[in-house]
Amino acid sequence: MIRIALLVIILVLAPAGAFFLWAWAVKIKQERKLAGTLPAWQDMPITWLAIAGLACTIAGFFVLFFTQNQGYGGLFAP
């Protein structure tokens, strides 16, 4: 029961946390752009899209590994 509650809480709070991290990163990027210290690779939106996609993929694999019972893994699996 606690496992399910924690999983639901994490899945509900994850988008809010991601938004606040994104907003914080945008603020830092704007400050660096105004100061002229922003590297060229950070000015491209595709770089951040690739980083976010990789992070979401890794997070998805961790969630699947720890919640699914495949006979060899699943730390929280019944």
PASEBA-1860 file (N, C-alpha, C; in nm, 3 decimals):
! residues 78
1> MIRIALLV> 0.081/-0.119/0.000/0.000/0.000/0.000/0.086/0.126/0.000 ~ 0.190/0.127/0.083/0.279/0.242/0.088/0.355/0.256/-0.044 ~ 0.390/0.144/-0.103/0.461/0.146/-0.231/0.377/0.214/-0.337 ~ 0.251/0.181/-0.344/0.161/0.240/-0.443/0.141/0.388/-0.416 ~ 0.123/0.424/-0.290/0.104/0.565/-0.253/0.228/0.647/-0.290 ~ 0.346/0.596/-0.259/0.469/0.668/-0.293/0.484/0.683/-0.444 ~ 0.453/0.578/-0.518/0.463/0.584/-0.663/0.368/0.689/-0.721 ~ 0.246/0.693/-0.670/0.149/0.791/-0.718/0.194/0.932/-0.682
9> IILVLAPA> 0.242/0.951/-0.560/0.288/1.084/-0.518/0.405/1.129/-0.605 ~ 0.498/1.041/-0.630/0.613/1.075/-0.714/0.569/1.109/-0.855 ~ 0.477/1.031/-0.911/0.432/1.056/-1.047/0.349/1.184/-1.057 ~ 0.284/1.224/-0.951/0.208/1.349/-0.952/0.302/1.468/-0.936 ~ 0.402/1.455/-0.851/0.492/1.567/-0.825/0.602/1.582/-0.929 ~ 0.630/1.479/-1.005/0.738/1.485/-1.104/0.717/1.595/-1.209 ~ 0.599/1.609/-1.268/0.583/1.718/-1.366/0.602/1.857/-1.305 ~ 0.556/1.878/-1.183/0.574/2.008/-1.118/0.723/2.033/-1.093
17> GAFFLWAW> 0.793/1.932/-1.047/0.937/1.947/-1.025/1.011/1.974/-1.156 ~ 0.971/1.904/-1.262/1.033/1.926/-1.393/1.009/2.069/-1.442 ~ 0.887/2.119/-1.420/0.857/2.256/-1.461/0.944/2.357/-1.387 ~ 0.958/2.341/-1.256/1.038/2.436/-1.179/1.186/2.429/-1.218 ~ 1.236/2.310/-1.248/1.374/2.298/-1.297/1.389/2.367/-1.432 ~ 1.291/2.349/-1.520/1.295/2.413/-1.651/1.292/2.565/-1.636 ~ 1.205/2.616/-1.552/1.195/2.761/-1.532/1.326/2.817/-1.476 ~ 1.387/2.744/-1.385/1.515/2.786/-1.327/1.624/2.788/-1.435
25> AVKIKQER> 1.626/2.685/-1.521/1.726/2.679/-1.628/1.706/2.791/-1.730 ~ 1.581/2.824/-1.760/1.553/2.933/-1.854/1.603/3.066/-1.798 ~ 1.581/3.086/-1.668/1.627/3.211/-1.605/1.779/3.222/-1.613 ~ 1.849/3.112/-1.583/1.996/3.113/-1.590/2.042/3.138/-1.733 ~ 1.973/3.074/-1.830/2.010/3.091/-1.970/1.992/3.235/-2.015 ~ 1.883/3.300/-1.973/1.861/3.440/-2.009/1.967/3.531/-1.949 ~ 2.004/3.504/-1.825/2.107/3.585/-1.760/2.241/3.571/-1.831 ~ 2.274/3.448/-1.870/2.402/3.426/-1.940/2.399/3.486/-2.080
33> KLAGTLPA> 2.283/3.479/-2.146/2.272/3.536/-2.280/2.289/3.687/-2.275 ~ 2.229/3.751/-2.175/2.243/3.896/-2.161/2.386/3.935/-2.127 ~ 2.453/3.851/-2.048/2.591/3.880/-2.009/2.690/3.845/-2.120 ~ 2.646/3.768/-2.222/2.735/3.729/-2.331/2.823/3.611/-2.298 ~ 2.789/3.534/-2.194/2.872/3.420/-2.155/2.806/3.286/-2.188 ~ 2.701/3.287/-2.271/2.631/3.164/-2.306/2.708/3.091/-2.416 ~ 2.750/2.964/-2.391/2.819/2.890/-2.496/2.727/2.866/-2.616 ~ 2.785/2.849/-2.733/2.708/2.835/-2.856/2.620/2.710/-2.854
41> WQDMPITW> 2.668/2.600/-2.793/2.589/2.477/-2.795/2.464/2.488/-2.708 ~ 2.464/2.577/-2.609/2.347/2.594/-2.523/2.241/2.683/-2.586 ~ 2.279/2.754/-2.692/2.183/2.841/-2.759/2.088/2.761/-2.848 ~ 2.122/2.636/-2.877/2.039/2.553/-2.963/1.935/2.477/-2.879 ~ 1.807/2.486/-2.913/1.704/2.416/-2.834/1.710/2.264/-2.850 ~ 1.766/2.214/-2.960/1.770/2.069/-2.982/1.860/2.001/-2.880 ~ 1.961/2.072/-2.832/2.050/2.014/-2.731/1.972/1.985/-2.603 ~ 1.893/2.082/-2.558/1.815/2.062/-2.435/1.707/1.958/-2.456
49> LAIAGLAC> 1.651/1.950/-2.575/1.551/1.849/-2.605/1.612/1.709/-2.598 ~ 1.732/1.693/-2.649/1.800/1.563/-2.644/1.834/1.525/-2.500 ~ 1.881/1.621/-2.422/1.915/1.594/-2.282/1.790/1.554/-2.205 ~ 1.679/1.625/-2.225/1.554/1.593/-2.156/1.502/1.456/-2.198 ~ 1.511/1.423/-2.326/1.467/1.292/-2.374/1.549/1.179/-2.314 ~ 1.679/1.197/-2.306/1.765/1.096/-2.246/1.735/1.078/-2.097 ~ 1.714/1.188/-2.027/1.683/1.181/-1.884/1.550/1.109/-1.861 ~ 1.450/1.138/-1.944/1.319/1.072/-1.930/1.329/0.923/-1.962
57> TIAGFFVL> 1.409/0.888/-2.060/1.428/0.746/-2.094/1.493/0.671/-1.979 ~ 1.597/0.728/-1.922/1.666/0.664/-1.810/1.571/0.651/-1.691 ~ 1.496/0.756/-1.661/1.400/0.751/-1.550/1.295/0.644/-1.574 ~ 1.247/0.631/-1.696/1.150/0.528/-1.730/1.204/0.388/-1.709 ~ 1.328/0.365/-1.748/1.390/0.234/-1.727/1.403/0.202/-1.578 ~ 1.439/0.302/-1.498/1.449/0.279/-1.354/1.312/0.245/-1.294 ~ 1.210/0.317/-1.335/1.076/0.290/-1.283/1.033/0.149/-1.323 ~ 1.055/0.111/-1.447/1.017/-0.023/-1.491/1.095/-0.131/-1.415
65> FFTQNQGY> 1.224/-0.109/-1.396/1.305/-0.209/-1.328/1.261/-0.230/-1.184 ~ 1.233/-0.120/-1.114/1.202/-0.131/-0.973/1.056/-0.166/-0.944 ~ 0.968/-0.158/-1.043/0.827/-0.185/-1.015/0.774/-0.310/-1.084 ~ 0.845/-0.366/-1.179/0.796/-0.483/-1.250/0.862/-0.610/-1.196 ~ 0.785/-0.717/-1.188/0.839/-0.844/-1.142/0.860/-0.934/-1.263 ~ 0.986/-0.950/-1.301/1.021/-1.032/-1.416/1.092/-1.160/-1.373 ~ 1.097/-1.184/-1.246/1.163/-1.303/-1.196/1.309/-1.281/-1.162 ~ 1.367/-1.172/-1.205/1.508/-1.147/-1.178/1.531/-1.009/-1.117
73> GGLFAP> 1.435/-0.922/-1.122/1.454/-0.787/-1.070/1.326/-0.736/-1.007 ~ 1.321/-0.611/-0.991/1.202/-0.550/-0.934/1.212/-0.540/-0.783 ~ 1.283/-0.440/-0.738/1.305/-0.422/-0.595/1.172/-0.407/-0.519 ~ 1.077/-0.337/-0.577/0.950/-0.314/-0.512/0.838/-0.402/-0.565 ~ 0.872/-0.497/-0.649/0.770/-0.584/-0.709/0.721/-0.683/-0.604 ~ 0.593/-0.721/-0.612/0.538/-0.814/-0.513/0.598/-0.954/-0.526
END
